[in-house]
Each structure stands twice: as structure tokens, then as C-alpha cells.
Amino acid sequence: YEHITLADIAAMVECPPSVEKANGQWAIFSTLQSRKFKEQEQKGEFWALWADFDEQPKPLDVIEAVWREIAPNTVAWFYTSRSATADNIKSRMIIPLSEPLKGASFTMAQACLNDAFESRGFIADRAAERPAQLCYLPNRGEFYDWRKTEGELLDTAALKAALGSYRQQRIDAESKRQADIKAKQQRLSKPRQNDGDLSPIEWFNETHSIDEILLAAGYEQDPAKSDSYRHPRSESGSFAARVWRENSRVSTLSNSDPLFVESGQAHDAFSAWCILEHGGDEEAALRDILKLRDAPMF
């Protein structure tokens, strides 16, 4: 491994090399020389956060403006990736820290950073949350652009002010997930209710949860944020699908997800099941509901 300083990276942002991606320089922002995720999580000491935007990316000016909103008057660097074009502005950002984070704290901070951007309509690559994930440094391709924000290096107080609410959301979500598991176990132990007055779709929505439908279809639940899922063919690794608990619906920001709707419309349990298990064939889904409803409980 070769050592590189944050000052070296800052200079690269303004004046990057231009080499094939396979030869491009990368970094793990830890002083521990290891590419093993467990070792970095346990022993790593990280001096920068970073984010990767390669799915439905937005212009650097927009990313910069959002960061100024999240953490005003702090230093951050933004640059387009080697494969970016003027019409597809894939990019990364690096946030140097004034003091290091231990591995577990870094992983949480990375997740919260992505949460902050995703709450504002971005799709961040969740792979960056893994403590030994490689961050490719500036490398000029056919299109290159960069930005920098001025201010202070991000310290613990500024980090807490910027991302503390997202950390609490993750803690609360895990508590809720555990409570939901217990509630589901209790619910399954209760006798079946009389459902003769419900329509087939109403019956399905009453007896099936969004979560079980997504999991059965191969979706992966964010272990730290139980309302978020990523679909099986996700290229970015982003947990772009969200379950809205208040009305038992699911929507997604990823246009490669079968549940994506341009208007942002959310699906109830039946609609999601119809798309994921029946290819959108509502008549076939209704026929299967009738079979499920008439089936003996055991």
C-alpha cells in the first residue's frame, strides 16, 4: 500500500490524472493498512467520510448545495468519476475530518450521510458504508468537473449536528424492528378472524404485510433502518425502496426496481404482490387470492 494525504487528494480534485479506470488510484480513508472489512471495523481509524452517486446522479452544484444545507461552513470536495459524461454526471464527494472515527462509528456516519442525501431525493451507493470499500480518487475521463466548499474541517460537534438525527432514526428503527418481530409472532399465534365481509384485495391487505412480500421476492432489508429495502437486481446497492408504515405502502426511488412508478405512487400489499409475483397480471393475482383465502389454515 502507498500512503496518501488528504492534502494530496485535495490537489488531485483540481488537477486529476487521466488513466484507465483499472489503473486509477483509490483510497480507504483509514490509517490501518488492510482491505479486510472486519479488521477495519474493529481497528480502523478513519480521517474522511465519502459518498458515491452513480444512479440517477445530479449535478455537482446540487450536491454542493445540499451539503451546505446539511453541514454549513464545512470543507468538502466533489468530483465526477472516470465514467461520467455531460449527460450522466456520476460523482463522488469526500469530507475530510478534523479527528478520526473508529470503524463502527465510521460505518454509522457513512450510513447517516447516505440517509441525509436519500431523504433529499438522491440515490447513494450504500457500498460506501462498508469500512474497507475502495473510494476511487479523481481521474479525468471524457468529462470532468469538480467543486470545493470552504470552511472548517468536520469535527465531532459538527458531525453530530449534521447527522445526529439520522443516527437516532436508525436506533429507533432497530428498536421498532425488534418490536415488530415480537408483535408478528404474537399475531400469528392468535386464532383466525372472521373475514367474510372483506373483498379479496381487502382480505389480502389485512393478512399480508409489505415486509413479507418484499422479503419473499428477494428484497434485502437495511439492517439499521427497517423501513428501507433494496431490490435483488440493484447495481448501486442502495436501499432505495421505503415502506410507509402509516398507510402500509411501499415506494421506491430506483427506476430499475420493478415497483418504480414515475409519479412516485406507492403500492399497497396487493399491488406490490401483483407486480412482484404475477408480473402485474391483476386477474392472475386475484385468482391466487381466492385459492389462498379458501385454503385451510393448517
Disulfide bonds with the S-S distance in Angstrom:
none
